Amino acid sequence: MTQPIERTAPAPAPAPARIGQGTAVEQSRAAAEVQAAVVVAQQCPRSLQGALAEMRESCRQTFLAERAFFRYSRAGSTVTGASVHLARELARCWGNVQYGLVELRRDDEFGQSEMQAFAWDVEKNSRNSSTFIVPHRRDTKGGPKQLTDMRDIYENNANNGARRVREAIFAILPPWFVEEAKELCSKTLRDGGGKPLPQRIADAIRVFEGLGITADRIEAKLGRPSAKWTEHDVAQLIVTYKSLQRGEITADEEFPAAPVTAEEITGHAPAADGGA
């Protein structure tokens, strides 16, 4: 006779022993406050033409265009896309949008924070939010590192939450509005603020040399000498430079150094076959 197999229920996820301040604030939000925000937004509706004009003007600015995209490496491939900086600016231009990142509770015993990222179009009453757990750990080359310093934990939470805030904002904005902004920012990068292309190439080489990346490494990456770089090449270099500054990628990942040959080590070329 076959004996029944006993199955044990999975252990419940650890929960903090107390409610944090962020959770208490979120739980105490009054319905009257929410209703008032919607009423005010409906009494002062956005102007579609005004939002478009403001977005187009912002995306023509080099300062925004240079921060509008991110770039990082994952599993041997490169991931690119619109950044949280562009998302926040588009939310401002669209108007009547609230967004943010809230730490609902922090559990130091289990080393994790419960976070919520949200974006809310109060005029249309369209809201997108996500709740997620951020471990108090940071990935390093030597493996995960546990974070105990309060500032490190805060920065780790903010970095992990910025991606969710970006996606929440993009989720409530019209796709055509976002796509036009991305195209305009790309065009601004290619135009380079009216600077001649040779000057932009020289400026790009100079700023990369400040990071210890020589021109020959950039040329090897792009597959052609600097004299043949295009506006698109320089625009991509700007995105790469900003990602390097933010720590999203490393110089060795993006611009691998050429291997040292035997001739360079010895200073002598190899002898020809049959040579004395």
N, C-alpha and C positions, 0 to 999 in steps of 0.2 A: 504494500500500500504506500502510495507516494505521500510523503509528509509535506504539508504546506510550507512555503518559504516565507519566513518572517521578514518583513521589510521595515526598516526603521526610518522614521521621518527625519529629514535633514535638520540639522541644528539651526535655530533662528539666527539671523544676522545680528551681530552685537549692536546694541543701541546705547546711546549716551544716557547717563543717569539723570541728567537735568536738561531743561529746555534753555537754549541760548537766547540772547537778546534779540537776534534777528528773527528767530521763530516767533517770539512773543509779539514783536511788532507786526509781523505778517498775520498772525492769528487775530490780532486786535484791530485790523483794518475795518473801519466802519463802512456799512453799505451806503450811508449818506455821502461819505467822502468820494466813493467811486461814482455815484450818481452825479455829484456836483462836477467832477472832472469831465464827464461825458457832456453834461449840459453846457458847460463853458466852451468846450470844443465845438459843439454844434452851433452855438451862437456866434462863434468866430471861425467859420469854416475856412479851409485852405483854398487858395486860388491855384488851380492847376497850372495856368500859364505862369503865375508867379513862381511856383515851385520849380517848373521847368527852367525858367530863366535863371533862377538862383543856382540850380544844379549845374547848368551849362557854364555859368560864369566861374563857379568854384572849380570845375574840372579843367578849366583852361589855365589854372594857376599851377606853376611848376611845383610849388611847395606841397600841394595835395597830391599831384600826379606821382611824385617820387615816393609817396608813402601809400599809394593806393593798392599796391600788390605785394604779396608775400611769396617767398620761395624757400623750400627746404627739401632735404633728401629723406627718403624713406624706402627701405628695402631695395636699395640700389637704383631707385628711380627718383625723379624730381617732381615735387608737387607744387603747383602754383595756383594762385587765385586772388580774389579781391580781399583786401585786408579789413580789419576792424576799424581802422582810421577812415576808410572810405565809407563804411557802413554808418558810422556815427555822423559823418558830414551829410550823407544822404538823408538820414533821419531828421537832421536839423532843417535841411532844405524842404523836405516833404511837409514838415510841420505837424503839430498836434500828435506827436509821437513821444511816448515815455519808454525808457529802456534802462536796464541796470543789471547789476550782479549783487546778490545777497548771500551772505554766509548764514544759513539757517541755524546751524549748530556746529560746534567744534567738539570733537571727542579726542582728548589728549591721551586717554588710556589706550585706545585702539589706533591712534595716529591717523585720524581722518577728519575731513570737514564735509558737511552736507551743504551743497551750494544750489542756488537757483538763479538762472539767467532768464530774462524776460524782455519782451518788447510788446508795446501796446499802442495801437492806433486808437486813441480815445474818441476820435470823430466817427470812425466806422465801427468802433467797439470790436476791433479785431485784435486778438491777443495770441502770442506764441510764447511758451515758456518751457523750460526743461529743468528737471531736478537731477542732480548727479553727485556722486561721491568723489572727492579728491583725496587720495592718500597723501600723507605728509612724507612723500619720498620724491627724490629727483634721480632720474637716470643719468649715470655717468659711465665713462669707459670702463671703470672698474666694477660696474654693477650698481644696483639701486642704493642710494644713500638716504638714510633716515634723517628727516629734518626736525630739529628741536628748537632752533632759534625762532622767535616770534616773527621777525622780519622775513626770514626765509619762508616760513609757512604762508605769510600774507602774500608774498610775491609769487609763490607757487600756486596759490589759489587764484590770484588775479590772472596769471598767465593761462591757466587751464580754463578759467571762466571767459576770457576774452573771445575765444573761438566760439563758445556757445552764444555769447551776446551778439557776435557778428551774424551767426546763422539765424538767430531770433529776429534781428532787424530785417535781414534780407527776406525772411519768410512773410513779413507783413507788408513789405513794399511791393509795388507792381513790378513784375519781371522786366517789362520794357523800360521802366525808369532806371533800373539797376544796369541793364545791358547798355543803354545809351551812355550812362556815366562811365562805365568801364571802357567803352570805345573812345570816348572823348579824352579820358586820362591817358590811354595808350597813344592817341594822336598827339597829345601835349608832350609826352615823353619823346616821341619821334621828332617833333618840331624843335625840341630843346630850347624853348623860350626865345626863338629867333636867332640863336647863336649859329654861326656857320659850322658845318659838320666837322671840318678839320680842327676847329677850336674845341668842339665837344669831345672829339677823340683824344686830343692832348689833355684835356681836363680829366677824362676818365682814366687815362694811364697814370696821371699824377696822383689821383686820390687812391688808386689801387696800390701804387708804390708806397703810399703812406701806411698801408696794411702789410707791407712786405711781399706783395704780389707783383712780380716783374712783368714787363710787357710781353716777353716771349711766352710766359705761362698763359696769358690771356689769348695771345695769338694761337697757341696750341689748342686752347679750348674752343675758339671760334673757327679754327681750321683755315685761317687766312691772315695775311699780314695786316697791320693796322691801317695801311694806306688803302685797303680795299674794304674796310668796315663800312656798313650801311647805317642808316638812321635806326633801323630795327635792332642792329647789333648793339648800338650805344644805349638804346632804351632798355634792352635786356640787361646790360651791364649795370645800369642804374638800379634796377630791381634787385640784382644780385648784391650790389654794394650795400643797399639798405638792409637786406636780409643778413648780411655778414655783421653789420653793426648791431642788429637786434639779437644776434646769436642763433638765428634759425638754421644756419649752415656754417660750415668751417671752411677756411681757405684751402685746406688739403683735400676736402671732399669736392669742392667746386673746381679747383685749379690744381690738379695733381702735378707735382714736380716731375720733370723728365728724369728717367733713370740715369745714373752716372755710368758712363762707359769705361772700359779698361784703358782706352787711350787717354781719357781725361784724368784718370788716376795716375798713370805712369808718365803722361806727357809725351808719349811716343806712339806713333801709328804702328799697327802690326806690320811685320815684314812680309813682302810678297812671297808667294810660293816659289821655292827654288832659289831665293836670294841668299847671298853669302852672309 
